[in-house]
Amino acid sequence: MILEGKRVPLPAVPVVHRRFEAHAGTTPDAVAVVCAGQRVTYAELDARANRFAHLLVARGAGPGAKVGICLDYSVDMVVAILGTLKAGAAYVPLDPSYPAARLRLLLGRIPGLVLVVASPATAALVESATVEVLDLAEQSGRLADLPVTGPDVPVTGDDVCYAVFTSGSTGTPKLTAVRHEGWYNLLNWLALEYSLHPGSHNLVVSAFGFDLSQRSLMMPLFCGATQHLMASRNFDGAMAYRMLTEHGIRVVHCASSTLYLLVDWETARGGSALAGLDYVLFGGEPLKFERIEAWARRAGNTCTLLHQYGVAECTDVATSYDLAAHRPGDQEIAPVGRPAYNTDIHLLDERLRGVGAGEYGEICIAGAGVGAGYLGGTGPESERFTTIDVDGAPLRLYRTGDRGTVTDAGELVVVGRMDAQVKVRGMRIDPTDIERVLGRLAGVREAAVAVEYGGSGEAELIAFLVPVGDGTDDSDVRARLLETLPRNMVPARFVTVPRLPLSPHGKVDRAALLDEFRNRYATTSGAPE
């Protein structure tokens, strides 16, 4: 089974920052970035980025080099990103919301790292770096003497533009690299398919280290719009909603869990800023449609919700689906749609052969978005970038490890992970299947299922429930689950929590839930064995 994306020609040199430079030339006085009261025009941002690019080239951070960026959201962050691209190097986001120990681990896994860009507020987090840590505040005098025109550095579509860390299925951080052509193709598809324009002002609401944040940061600059940044290291729902209300934001990119928070914020206050957006582009984890259905269906909601699917290894987004067409009664799982331009989705069996219509297979991505691979990677995950034979010709693709099928309408549906299944009392199950059933129960606002292993090594399912109102009765929840699920899929324990914690990337943090479970029951008679 193959889903083919529309073929759209790209420029001879598909390089993202050239689009920004074109806007700087045609609309120099348009506002490019707004953050903490600062407003920078396209011309000003271009000049500052050019100066910074010259500084990088002089320090050996040119083509092929990697530049770590450990900055809070700010104008300086955008300057550092654009300057790195103009110098021909690739940037690596080092999220300052991470603990210093985590950043030390990541710094040791960046091949070709030449320097790290920091600020007085973040420099201590990356002091373990074995390369120069460049404090932008200390370089202001030096930068002022450098040319405001860009350096003469050739950059091609095959060059790496950025690399982000992803844990993959092993839990070990892997640095996956994205090429300029793939990034350009993604942004060009979004701009053309959804008619984004200089008025499509954006607000970044995700953490810097998240792959989603890279397209969120660059998308408005690609189409000549204004990028709005929150002056907060961690997600701040109150600040985000206030900015949606006050700044004419039209587009937001976020993880599904972040969308739930924004919907809750708006619903509780009777607002309409989120419902009045042009687009929310979201994904990254299984959709709990019941969390947003009432808001999405309410009168006056004109926001288009684009449910998207992709992986960091393939430039973040591979497919997209307008949720307006979703009918929960007809489809248990909301589709993630059809492929981006110049992108194909292959559903393959364990021998890498195509599956038939209506069958399930591993989702594999081919086309312009497939990245350059894991930098410095030699482990089994590197084998996910592979080549298959299609009609006698070799085709490079990425095996996502996700399991999917295609509807009769030609829409991709992601049903879970190939490697997410766990054995409980001899039967293999996927915890996300249980979460879907829990989320539809009356009295349950939100649910997450995690796996705890006892002293004997047996897997035990733990359900964490965010109740509607005062709480839930475990016996009642268990009885209702047994009406639709086999006994081995019913969690052994139910834990009521006020909210589901999120990781820095905005996804449900199941490790934190398990830590809370262990701490809560460590000294009680109901402690896990």
C-alpha positions in Angstrom: 0.0 0.0 0.0 1.4 3.4 -1.1 0.1 6.9 -0.5 1.7 9.3 -2.8 2.0 13.0 -2.1 1.5 15.6 -4.8 4.7 16.3 -6.9 5.6 20.0 -6.7 8.9 21.3 -8.1 11.4 22.9 -5.8 13.9 25.7 -6.6 17.3 24.7 -7.9 18.7 25.6 -4.5 16.0 24.8 -1.9 17.5 26.7 1.1 15.1 28.0 3.7 16.9 31.1 4.8 17.0 32.4 1.2 13.2 32.8 1.5 13.7 34.9 4.6 16.3 37.0 2.8 13.9 37.6 -0.1 11.3 39.0 2.3 14.0 41.2 3.9 14.6 42.6 0.5 11.0 43.2 -0.6 9.4 44.1 2.8 12.4 45.4 4.9 10.2 47.3 7.3 7.8 44.5 8.1 8.0 43.2 11.7 9.8 39.8 11.8 10.0 39.0 15.5 8.3 40.2 18.6 9.5 39.1 22.1 9.3 40.8 25.5 8.5 44.2 24.1 11.2 44.0 21.4 10.1 44.4 17.8 12.6 43.7 15.0 12.0 44.3 11.3 13.1 41.9 8.5 15.9 44.3 7.5 17.2 44.6 11.1 17.0 40.8 11.7 18.8 40.1 8.4 21.6 42.5 9.2 22.1 41.1 12.7 22.1 37.5 11.3 24.6 38.4 8.6 27.0 39.9 11.2 26.6 36.8 13.3 27.3 34.6 10.3 30.6 36.4 9.6 31.5 35.8 13.3 30.8 32.1 13.0 32.8 31.7 9.8 35.8 33.5 11.4 35.7 30.9 14.2 35.6 28.0 11.9 31.8 27.3 12.1 31.2 27.1 8.4 29.9 24.4 6.1 29.7 21.0 7.8 30.1 22.4 11.3 27.6 22.0 14.1 26.7 25.0 16.3 24.9 24.3 19.6 22.3 26.9 20.5 21.4 27.1 24.2 19.2 30.2 24.5 15.8 31.1 25.8 13.3 32.2 23.3 14.4 35.7 22.3 15.4 37.8 19.3 19.0 36.6 19.9 17.8 33.0 19.4 16.4 33.8 15.9 19.6 35.7 15.1 21.7 32.7 16.1 19.6 30.3 14.0 19.6 32.4 10.9 23.3 33.3 11.3 24.2 29.6 11.6 22.3 28.8 8.4 23.9 31.7 6.5 27.4 30.5 7.6 26.6 27.1 6.0 26.6 25.3 9.4 23.9 23.3 11.1 22.4 24.3 14.4 21.6 21.9 17.3 19.0 23.2 19.7 20.1 22.7 23.4 17.0 23.3 25.4 17.7 25.4 28.5 14.7 23.9 30.2 16.7 20.6 30.4 18.8 19.9 33.6 22.5 20.6 33.3 23.3 16.8 33.6 21.1 16.1 30.5 22.8 18.9 28.5 26.2 17.4 29.5 25.1 14.1 28.0 23.8 15.7 24.8 26.9 17.9 24.3 29.0 14.7 24.3 27.0 13.3 21.4 27.3 16.0 18.8 29.9 15.1 16.2 31.6 18.2 14.5 30.5 20.6 17.3 32.5 23.8 16.8 31.0 26.1 19.4 27.9 26.7 21.6 26.0 29.9 21.6 24.7 30.9 25.1 23.7 33.9 27.2 24.4 35.0 30.7 21.2 33.1 31.8 22.2 29.8 30.1 26.0 29.7 30.0 26.3 27.8 33.2 24.1 25.0 31.8 26.7 24.3 29.0 29.9 25.0 30.8 30.9 21.4 30.4 31.3 21.9 26.7 34.7 21.0 25.4 34.4 23.8 22.7 34.1 27.5 23.0 30.9 28.8 24.6 30.1 32.1 22.8 28.1 34.6 25.0 26.2 36.8 22.6 26.1 39.6 25.2 29.8 39.8 25.3 30.2 39.9 21.5 28.1 43.0 20.8 31.1 45.2 20.2 32.8 42.8 17.9 29.5 42.1 16.0 29.0 45.9 15.4 32.2 46.0 13.3 31.2 43.1 11.0 29.5 43.5 7.6 25.7 43.7 7.4 25.8 41.8 4.1 25.8 38.0 4.1 29.0 36.0 3.8 29.8 34.4 0.5 29.1 30.8 1.6 27.5 28.3 -0.8 24.7 26.3 0.7 22.8 23.5 -1.1 19.7 21.5 -0.5 21.8 18.4 0.4 23.5 20.3 3.3 22.3 19.7 6.9 20.4 22.7 8.3 19.7 21.4 11.8 19.8 18.3 14.0 17.6 17.5 16.9 17.9 14.8 19.6 15.3 12.1 19.7 15.3 9.1 22.1 13.8 6.7 19.6 12.8 3.3 20.8 15.9 2.7 22.8 15.7 5.7 25.2 19.2 6.7 24.2 19.5 10.2 22.7 20.1 10.1 19.0 21.0 13.2 17.0 19.0 13.1 13.8 19.9 15.5 10.9 17.6 17.3 8.6 18.6 18.6 5.1 17.8 22.0 3.7 15.8 20.4 0.9 13.5 18.5 3.3 13.0 21.6 5.5 12.2 23.8 2.5 9.8 21.2 1.1 7.9 21.0 4.4 7.6 24.8 4.8 6.7 25.2 1.1 4.0 22.6 1.4 2.5 24.3 4.4 2.6 27.7 2.8 1.0 26.6 -0.5 -1.4 24.0 0.8 -2.8 26.2 3.5 -2.4 29.6 1.9 -0.1 31.0 4.6 0.9 34.6 3.9 2.5 37.7 5.4 -0.5 38.0 7.8 -0.2 34.4 9.1 1.5 35.6 12.4 2.7 32.7 14.6 3.1 32.1 18.3 5.7 29.5 19.4 4.3 27.4 22.4 6.6 24.4 22.4 10.0 23.8 23.9 13.1 24.7 21.8 14.5 21.2 21.8 11.3 19.7 20.2 11.5 18.9 16.4 8.1 20.6 16.0 9.6 23.9 17.3 12.0 24.2 14.4 9.2 24.5 11.7 7.2 26.7 14.1 10.2 29.1 14.4 10.9 29.3 10.7 7.4 29.1 9.2 6.4 32.8 9.6 9.8 34.0 8.3 9.4 31.7 5.3 6.1 33.4 4.3 6.9 37.0 5.4 4.8 37.0 8.6 5.6 37.9 12.2 7.0 35.5 14.7 5.9 36.0 18.3 7.9 34.4 21.1 7.0 34.0 24.8 9.6 35.3 27.2 9.3 32.1 29.3 11.5 29.1 29.5 8.6 26.7 30.1 5.1 26.7 28.7 2.9 29.3 30.4 -0.7 28.8 29.5 -1.8 32.2 30.9 0.9 34.0 28.9 0.2 32.0 25.7 -3.5 32.7 25.8 -3.0 36.4 26.6 -0.7 36.7 23.5 -3.2 34.9 21.3 -5.8 37.5 22.4 -3.6 40.6 22.1 -1.3 40.1 19.1 -3.3 39.1 16.2 -1.9 35.5 16.1 -3.3 33.4 13.3 -1.3 30.1 13.5 -0.1 27.8 16.3 1.9 24.6 16.0 1.8 22.4 19.1 1.7 18.9 20.6 -1.8 17.4 21.2 -1.4 17.8 25.0 -0.6 21.5 24.7 -3.8 21.9 22.5 -5.8 20.3 25.3 -4.4 22.9 27.8 -5.2 25.8 25.5 -8.7 24.5 24.9 -9.3 24.1 28.7 -8.0 27.6 29.3 -10.4 29.1 26.7 -13.4 27.0 27.8 -12.9 27.9 31.5 -12.8 31.6 30.7 -15.4 31.7 27.9 -12.9 33.2 25.5 -12.7 32.9 21.7 -9.1 33.7 20.7 -8.1 30.1 20.1 -11.4 29.4 18.2 -10.7 32.4 16.0 -7.3 31.3 14.8 -6.8 30.3 11.1 -5.0 27.1 12.0 -3.7 24.9 14.8 -1.3 22.3 13.5 -0.8 19.6 16.0 0.2 16.0 16.6 3.1 14.1 18.1 1.0 11.7 20.2 -2.3 9.8 19.9 -5.3 12.2 19.7 -7.9 12.1 22.5 -10.6 13.7 20.4 -13.1 13.7 23.3 -10.8 16.3 25.0 -11.5 18.9 22.3 -14.7 17.8 20.6 -17.1 20.1 22.4 -14.9 23.1 21.8 -14.2 22.2 18.2 -17.9 21.8 17.4 -19.2 24.9 19.2 -20.9 27.6 17.3 -18.6 30.3 16.0 -15.4 28.2 16.0 -13.6 29.0 12.7 -10.3 27.5 13.6 -9.1 24.7 11.2 -7.5 21.9 13.2 -4.9 20.0 11.2 -4.1 16.6 12.8 -0.6 15.8 11.6 1.8 12.9 11.6 5.5 12.7 11.2 8.9 12.0 12.9 11.9 14.0 13.6 14.0 11.8 11.3 11.9 12.9 8.3 11.6 16.7 8.9 8.8 16.5 11.5 5.6 16.3 9.4 4.7 13.7 6.7 0.9 13.8 6.5 -2.0 16.1 7.5 -5.8 15.8 8.1 -8.5 18.4 8.6 -10.4 17.3 11.7 -13.6 18.9 10.4 -14.1 15.7 8.5 -13.7 13.4 11.5 -16.8 11.6 12.8 -16.0 9.7 16.0 -19.0 7.3 15.5 -17.6 6.1 12.2 -13.9 6.1 13.0 -12.5 5.0 16.4 -9.2 6.7 15.6 -8.9 10.0 13.9 -6.9 9.8 10.7 -3.7 11.7 10.1 -4.5 12.3 6.5 -2.5 12.3 3.3 1.2 12.9 2.5 2.9 16.3 2.1 4.2 17.4 -1.2 7.0 15.2 -2.7 6.4 12.6 0.1 5.2 9.0 0.0 3.9 6.7 2.7 4.6 3.0 2.4 2.9 0.4 4.5 5.2 -2.6 4.7 5.2 -6.0 6.4 8.1 -7.4 8.4 9.9 -8.5 5.2 9.5 -4.9 3.8 6.9 -5.9 1.3 3.8 -3.8 0.7 0.6 -4.8 2.4 -2.8 -4.9 0.8 -5.6 -2.4 0.9 -7.2 -2.4 4.4 -4.3 -4.3 5.9 -2.0 -3.1 8.7 1.7 -2.5 8.2 4.7 -0.5 9.4 4.5 3.1 8.3 7.6 4.0 6.2 8.3 7.5 4.8 10.0 8.2 1.5 10.7 11.4 -0.4 12.1 14.8 0.0 11.6 14.9 3.8 13.7 11.8 4.7 16.6 13.2 6.7 20.4 12.6 6.5 20.3 10.0 9.3 21.6 9.8 12.8 24.9 11.7 13.2 27.6 9.5 14.6 25.0 6.7 14.8 26.1 3.0 14.4 23.5 1.3 16.5 20.4 -0.7 15.4 18.3 2.5 15.1 20.5 3.6 12.2 19.2 0.6 10.2 15.8 2.3 10.2 17.1 4.4 7.3 17.1 1.7 4.6 16.6 1.1 0.9 14.0 -1.1 -0.7 13.3 -2.0 -4.3 10.2 -0.5 -5.9 9.5 -1.5 -9.5 13.2 -2.3 -10.1 14.5 1.0 -8.7 16.1 1.6 -5.3 14.1 3.8 -2.9 15.5 5.2 0.4 13.0 5.4 3.2 12.7 5.6 7.0 11.0 2.9 9.0 9.0 4.7 11.7 8.2 1.8 13.9 4.6 3.0 13.8 1.7 0.7 12.8 -0.9 1.9 10.5 -3.6 1.3 7.9 -5.3 3.3 5.1 -9.0 4.1 5.1 -11.3 3.6 2.0 -11.0 7.3 1.5 -7.2 7.1 1.2 -6.4 8.6 4.7 -3.6 7.2 6.8 -4.5 6.0 10.3 -1.8 5.4 13.0 -3.0 2.7 15.4 0.1 2.5 17.6 3.7 1.5 17.9 5.1 -1.8 16.6 7.3 -1.9 19.7 4.8 -0.4 22.2 3.1 -3.7 22.9 3.7 -5.3 26.3 3.0 -8.9 27.4 0.5 -9.0 30.3 -0.3 -12.5 31.5 1.0 -14.0 28.3 -1.0 -11.7 25.9 0.5 -8.8 23.9 -1.4 -5.5 24.3 -0.9 -1.9 23.4 -1.6 0.5 26.3 -2.9 3.2 23.9 -5.9 0.9 23.1 -6.8 1.1 26.8 -6.4 4.8 26.9 -8.8 5.3 24.1 -11.5 3.3 26.0 -10.9 5.0 29.3 -11.1 8.4 27.6 -14.6 7.6 26.4 -15.9 6.7 29.9 -18.3 9.1 31.6 -16.5 10.8 34.6 -13.0 10.4 33.1 -11.6 13.6 31.7 -8.3 12.3 30.6 -6.3 9.1 31.0 -2.8 7.6 30.6 -1.7 4.0 31.0 1.8 3.1 32.0 3.5 -0.2 32.6 5.1 -1.0 35.9 7.3 -4.1 36.4 7.1 -5.9 39.8 9.8 -7.7 41.6 9.1 -10.9 39.6 9.4 -9.0 36.3 5.7 -9.3 35.5 4.2 -6.3 33.7 1.4 -4.5 35.5 -0.8 -1.9 33.9 -1.4 1.3 35.9 -4.1 3.7 34.7 -3.8 7.4 35.7 -7.2 9.1 35.6 -8.0 12.8 35.6 -11.6 12.8 36.8 -14.5 15.0 35.9 -15.7 16.5 39.2 -14.9 14.8 42.6 -13.4 11.6 41.4 -14.0 8.1 40.1 -14.8 4.8 41.7 -12.2 2.1 40.8 -14.7 -0.7 40.9 -17.1 1.1 38.7 -14.3 2.0 36.2 -13.1 -1.6 36.2 -16.6 -2.9 35.6 -17.2 -0.6 32.7 -13.9 -1.5 31.1 -14.8 -5.2 31.3 -17.8 -4.5 29.2 -15.6 -3.8 26.2 -12.1 -5.1 27.0 -10.7 -8.5 27.7 -9.6 -9.0 31.3 -5.9 -8.9 30.6 -6.3 -5.4 29.2 -8.0 -4.0 32.3 -5.4 -2.1 34.5 -4.5 -3.6 37.8 -4.5 -0.3 39.5 -6.3 3.1 39.0 -4.6 6.2 40.3 -6.5 9.6 40.4 -4.3 12.6 39.5 -5.3 16.3 39.2 -3.6 16.5 35.8 -1.3 14.6 33.4 2.2 16.0 33.6 3.9 17.0 30.4 7.5 16.6 29.2 9.4 19.6 28.0 8.2 18.7 24.5 4.6 19.0 25.6 3.8 15.2 25.6 2.4 13.2 28.5 5.3 12.3 30.8 4.6 8.6 31.8 7.9 8.3 33.6 6.8 11.1 35.9 3.4 9.4 36.5 5.2 6.2 37.5 7.4 8.1 39.8 4.4 9.7 41.5 2.8 6.2 41.8 5.9 4.7 43.4 6.2 7.7 45.8 2.5 7.7 46.7 2.4 4.0 47.6 6.0 3.4 48.8 5.0 3.4 52.5 1.5 2.1 52.3 0.1 -1.4 52.4 -1.0 -1.0 48.8 2.6 -0.5 47.6 3.6 -2.2 44.4 5.7 -5.3 44.9 
